[in-house]
Amino acid sequence: MSLSSPTAASGQNATKGLYESCRQCPRKCGADRAGGTKGLCGEDARLRAASACLHFGEEPLLTVFGGSGTIFFTGCTLRCSFCQNYQISQQGMGREISAGEFARLCLSLQDAGAENINLVTGSHHIPAIAEGIRTAKDAGLTLPVAWNSSAYESPESLDLLEGLVDIWLPDLKTLNPMMSRSLFGAEDYPSAAKRAIRRMLALSPLHIEETRKGGETREKILSGVIIRHLFLPGRMDDTVMVLDYLKAHADGRACISLMSQYTPVPFEGEAAELEARRTSLAAFQNRLVSTDEDAGLRKLIDSYAFEYLFYQDLSDDTSWLPDFRRRQPFSSALAKPVWHWQDAYGE
């Protein structure tokens, strides 16, 4: 099937209008991204991406047998000082892709055996990505589509993805406004993230099925929400605050994923950028999670008795940290590359 559509021109015009005086995310920066001005997300109206791969490091419901078909977008609505993907989220690494190229990436991942299409950090490009998903579906995409984000999004923007996205993978990073101001430059993150997650829960009821391959049975998510929380070393009280909220508002309606993988990143960049990052990271203990903290987290999470929970095993292995300068940004055990921003398409 052709990757073009008789309604493509009208769709592009509507998309362009949403980038003028941009109000897509809670920052509402007002940049004329359609005119080439970059918003606080670091991006104008051009959709850019850095990598596409089969990823085996996501929750088991997503990776199942074939891996999650991830596409990593350039730019971000937040400025997380500890971001492991900072090369693409904050330093602009990546290249422009059209709706047709986006569709071909989705179909390439589907052909490679992906269990789903996992769209990573696309909050600042929802109109363009919605257009791309429609193009991909018209061209034969049948996999569930997952939206992998910080949850720093407006419900109105998320509504543009209704009927296009099946699975939502929001972070709930913190409910402490002082921490979100220090770490993300967004004191309103807690209230914005809660609004976004409520909308995601309303859009996609939880639907998990069993699937078999070679005599083995595994669970696979087809619809619903997986809410992720990354424990920051030394900030147990902040994690308790998040888990209390999730128990009250998401238990039984979403899967909860508590992550203990916090890893200091060996950042590179200009001196001013690195100094600003060091100042921000002073808000918590920038180190690996200790064995005592891990034991405390396990005891804590058991006390909540969440209906559906994932918890990572503690590890001091830092080889999983990505480097998007490489065609294989991750370790070979963690991901299988399909496309890289320095490739001509299909190479």
N, C-alpha and C positions, 0 to 999 in steps of 0.2 A: 504494500500500500504506500502511496506517496506520502512524504512528510510535509507536504504543503496542504493548504485548506482554502476553500473559497472565502472563508471568513477571516483569513489571516490578517489582511490589511486592517479591517475594523478592530480586530483584537489587539493589534500592535498600537493603534491609535489610542484605545482605551487604556492600555498598559502605560503608554507614554504620559498620559494625563495624570496618573497616580504618582509619577516621579517629579511633577512640578510642585514647588513649595512643599517638599516631602513631609508627610505626617504619618508615614507607615509604622514607625515604632514609637514607644513611649517617649523618646527624646524629642520628637516633633521639631526637628531642627529647622525645617522650612527651606532647606537648600533646593535650588533648582537643578536637581539631578538630571532632568531631561535636557537641560541646557549645557550640561557638562560639568557643573559644579559638584564637588564631592560632599556628601553629607558627613555627619559625625561617625557614620559606619565606615568611612574611608572610601566609599564607592560612589560613582555616578550611576547613570541608568544602564550601563552595559553590564550584562550578566557575565561574571567571570568565575572560573573554576580552576582548581589546581591538581586534582587527582581523582581517579575512579579505580576502585579495587573491590575484590571479594574480601571482606573483613571477617575474621574469626574471633575477634576479641570482644564482640558485643554479648549481651545476655543470651543464654542458650535458646530462648524462645525466638530470637532473631536469626542466629547463625544456623541452627538446626543441623542440616547435613551440608548444604552447599555454601554457607557463608552469607553474610549480609552485603548486598551490592551498594557500597557507599560511594557517594559523590561529594567531595569537599569543595565548598564555595569560598571565594575570596571575600574578605571583609567581615564585619560583625557589628551588631548593635551595642555590644558591651566592650569594655576595655579591661578584661580580667588580667591582673598583673601576673598571675601564675599560669597563663594559658599555654598549654603544650603545643597548640597549633598556631602560635603567634606569628610564624612566618607568613601564613596566609590570612589569618584573622586581623593582623595589625600592621604587617609590613608589606602587604599588597602583592604577594607572590601569587601568580596565576595568570590566565589569559582569557580573553573574551570568547564566549561560545554563543552561538545562535540557538533559537528554539529547536531548529532541526538538528544541530550537533548534540544538544542536550538529549533529544529523543533518541539519537543513535547511540549515545552513551548508555541510556537506559536499556535499549534493546541488546547492546553488546553484553551488558551485565546479565540480562535475562538469558541470553544464549550461553553464557559461561557457567550457568547453573545457580545463580543467585536465588536466595529464598525470598527476597524483597528488594525494593529500591530504597536506600537509606540516604536521605538528603541532609547533609550536615552543615549547619550554620547558614541557613538561607533566609533568616528573618527579615533582612533588609532588602530582599529581592522577591517578596511574595508574589507580586503581580506577574513578573517575568517567569518565575518558576511555575506558577499556575498555568500560564500559557504553554510552557514546555511540557508539563505533565499531560495536558490535553492533546498536544501534538503526538507525544509518545503513545498514549492510549489509542489514538486514531491509527497509529502505525503498527499496532499489535502488542503493546505492553499489556500483560495480564497479571503481573505480580502485584502484591500489596505494596503501597507506597508508604514509607515511614518518614516522619518529620522530626529531625534530631536537632534540638535547639536549647538555648539558655532559658527559654520561657520569658525573655524580656521582649514581649510582643503585645500588640493590642488585639483584643477580641475581634474588632472590626476587620483587621487585616487577616486574621485566622479564618474568618468567614469566607474569604476568597478561595480557601482551600477545601471548603466543604464539598464532599462528593469526589474529591481528587486524592486526598490523603486518608489512609485507613488506620495507620498506627502513629501515635504521638510519643516522642521520647524527650520530654522536657527535663531539664535540670531544675531542681529547687535548691539553689546554691546556699542561700541563707535567708533567714527571716529577721536578721539583725540589721537595721538601717545604717548603723555606724560602720559595720563591716562592709556592707555593699557600697557605701560612699568611699571608703578607703581602698577597696580592692577593685571596684568596677567603675568608679566615678558616677554612680547611679544610686542615690539614696532611696529612690522610689522603687528599686528592684523588688523588694518583698511584696509590696502591694500589687505591682504590675504582674509579677510572676503568678501570684495567687489568682488574679483575674484570668490570665491566659490559661492556666491549668484547669480552672473551672469550665472554661469554654471547651477545651479539649475533651474533658470528661463528658460533656453534653453531646459533642459531635460524634464520638466513637465509643459505643459500649464494648466491653471486654468480650472477645471471642477467641478462644484457644481450642485448637483441635490436635489430635494425634496424627502423626504421619509416619509411614514406615519406609525403610530402605534396607535391603539386604538382610531382612529378618529382624532389624532393630527398630524399635518404636521410640519416637521423641515427640515432644510437644512443640507446637508452632503457633505463634500469634498471627491471626489474620486481621484483627481489629482491636482497638483499645489503646490504653495509655500505660506506659512504663515510666514512672517518676524516679529520677535519679538524684541522689544526694551524695556529694563528695565530702567526706570527713576531712576537716583541716586540722593538722596536728596542734594540740593544745587548746582546741575550741570545742570541748565536749558539750558545754552548755548550749552552744549554738545548734549542735546536732540534735540535742534533746528537744529544743524548740521546734525544729523541723519535723521530727518524728511525732511529736505531740499533735502537730497540725495534720500530718498525713493520717494518723490513726483516726482523728475526728472526721476528716473530710474525704479521704480517698480509700480507706481500707475496704476491700471487697469490690471496689469499683475500678481499681488500678493495681498493677504490679508495682511493688516498691523495690528499688535497687539501691542498696547502701554500699558505697564504694570506699575502699581503704587504700586506693592506689596512689594517693598524693605523692608526687615526686618532684623535687626541685629541678627546674629546667636550666640547662647551661645556655642562657640567653646570649645572643649576639646582637649588636646594633650600635647606634651612635651613643656617645658618652652621656648626653642629656637623657636619652631614652632609658639607658641602663640605670642612671641615678634615680630617675622617677620611679622605676620599677622597684629598686631597692627600698625606697621610702615607703612605697605602698605595701610591699611584702613584710614590712616590720609590724603589720597589724596582727600577725600570727607567727607561729614557729615554723619557719620555712625549712622543713626537714622531712625525712621519711616517717611514716607512722611507726611507733614503737610497739614491741610485743605486748607491753602492759596495756597500751591504748587499744590494741586489737582485742585483747581478752575482755576489756571493759566494754567495747562496742558489741561483742558477741553476747555478753550477758545482758546488755541494755536492749538489744534488738529482740532477744528472746522474750523479754518481759512484755513487749507489745503484742506478741502473737498475731502478727499480720497474716492475713489469709494467703497472700501470694508475695513471697519475698526472695530476693537474691542478695547474697553477700559474698564479696570477693575474699579469696584466700590472701593472707598477707604475704608480700614478696618484696625482697630488696633488689630485684632485677630491674634495671633501668633501660634495658636494650629496646623496650617497646616504644620509647619516646621517638616520635616521628621526625624525619628531616625531609621536608618537601622539595629540597633541591635534588633529591634522588628520584629516579623513576620508581624505585621501590622505597617509599618513605618509611615503611615499617619493617620489622623483622620478617623473614620468609615464613616463619611459623605463624605469624599473626595475620598476614594479608597476602593476596595474590594480585599484582597490579594488572589493570586492564587498559588504563590511559593515564598519561601524565601531561602537565601543562606545556612541557617543552616538545611534546610529540606533534608531528603532523597527524591529523586524525587517522586512526586505523593502523598506525605504525606501532 
